[in-house]
Amino acid sequence: MKNQLDINFIRSQFPAFQNEKTQNLAFFENAGGTYVPNTVIEKLNDFMITKKVQPYGDFSASIEAGEEMDNSMKKIAELLNVRHDEFIIGPSTTMNMFLLSNSLKDSIIEGDEIIVTNQDHEANIGAWRKLAETGVVVKEWCLNPETAELEISDLEKLITKKTKLISMCHTSNVIASINDLKTVVKIAHDQGIKVVGDGVAYMAHDIADLKGIDIDFYAFSLYKTYGPHLALLYGKKELLEKTKNLNHEFLQGDVPYTLNPGGPNHEELACLSGITDYYENVYNHHFGSDKSNLNKKGKKVFELIYDYEENLIKILLDFLKLKKNVRLLGKTSHLRSDRMPTVSFTVDGMSSYDIAVQAGKENIGIRNGEFYAWRCLQGLGIETNDGVVRVSMVHYNTIEEVQRLINFLDTIL
């Protein structure tokens, strides 16, 4: 039995590392979108060739198309340990949050209060902020400008008897700290408040225990978790049943389709089972094949990833902490119990844009900017146009790639 992540096996599952155009790129912009494994690509190709017809009909290609789509829904539900009718698949987290906020308009009315954070990506808070147009009071849970962290004591001061909903990120796509979502949910539920969690920056590195956290709604982007450009929105079934129908009139009561006008992209939905197939392949390679369910297998896979990513973070942070002209955002701890492997920083007297451009010339993929978290940067006193340098790693990155990045940074810092 292997007890360490086999990085060679991992990289063999992703065609990008074998393709001559991409194999030499040190790709550190995974928070913007991850590479896709063979299992996803092959299913997408097969669907487009053999099943690209309207699904759920009475002829073979149509029947098979529906079965592939249903199989993905079943597999994703098993991976997340939720019911198949507790989530929708939509085009993006931004859109899914917009749909959710509109579906709750009848239950969050003028004078009610919503709490959002300024640490979040705009996708998770923009839709809720728009409810201010209907007379809803939007309060901002501000991060500590010294530590960049969200402090529970500050949240508690904002809650009143009029608070109906709290929306926050599980992990910031810039700060990368793992927020204590479970404690927030407990505080909220004790006072009858619902909680929306943004897992976009979390789910590439772990499988959130949605039932254990007891979260009411939770969203993440599948294209940032080794899949196609789709997103998932989870909601407790009893809460989804109380939402407003946004779909065709004849679908009234057919939750969760009521939240998903037009439905999901067929071919991309069908290939989502390729994500779970990838996790199963990683599990079988490291632990051997068995009959454990996908959630248990996924958690075991991410235990390996946890240790591996922690090492990647440590190497980069140990280097950056030695540079006196570097301002690191968030925790300087490398522990995966504290943070995810996304590292954001600024450099005194240097443009973040120039650093990213120079890195690109060295075939190192990093980015600069505000990453749709401009309120977060403003809260930290950082100019948003040039923004920060962000290095976002996942488990297919190698120590050698991190060292390439360090060597590059060492020449310009």
Summary of the structure (lengths in Angstrom):
residues: 413
radius of gyration: 21.5
end to end distance: 42.7
largest distance: 67.4
contacts: 1431
relative contact order: 0.16
helix: 44%
strand: 15%
